[in-house]
């Protein structure tokens, strides 16, 4: 379980996060949403220990990483997988080498063991046989899958995804969404996704944290979000006519079942 308690962060006289509290659902898909500048990216960086808050704590199974000694923090980080927005693959390394990188950094496994594990996760993301290709030789969707394979190669307890659908066409976005969802359920991972993709919000949001100008403005599930009365959230979520109509249909259906 990850708990965020009273997190505040400022840069100079600019408050980026103000007293944010949240408890993420273990083994589920947790979404952090909000407009650009809402503070969600800074919150993610604090949650994985890449940035220190001015005040507050981030608890992993009750242990506060903000005050944790470097040795213990390194141990926590071995339990965290990261899927970066731009995939962040090493251009000079093959698919296989990219996936093996965390194993080289954090384990003492033999090369044979590393290769076996790399092949396991590449097969899991449907990239069997792509080992010797370089990032420049594969599509954007394949790069995301390589990055996802690298993120899960250490069998993490927690998976952080920063805009996993960024730069992808709608069809490929659905493929990536479904793959992350399947992996979350299959391995009982606590997944945290920073996203603008409303399809992800409606389909995958077991827990949704909505950030607005550095504040936690709303929290709930994808089933509850359609009944939100928060004007800022509704403006953000239902900006397009299609989604607004979707909300109306879903509300009518939900009311009809009562």
Buried (B, 14 or more C-beta within 10 A) or exposed (E): EBBBBEBBBBEEEEBBBBBBEBBBBBBBBBBBBBBEEBBBBBBBBBBBBEEEBEBBBBBBEEBEBBEBEEEEBEEBBBBBBBBBBEBEBEEEBBBBBBBBBBBEEBBEBEEEEBBEBBBEBBEBBEBEEBBEBBBEEBEBBBBBBBBBBBBBBBEBBBBBBBBBBBBBEEEBBBBBBEBBBEBBEEBEBBBBBBBBBBBBBBBBBBBBBBBBBBBBBBBBEBEEBBEBEBEBBBEBBBEEEEBEEBBEEBEEEEEEEE
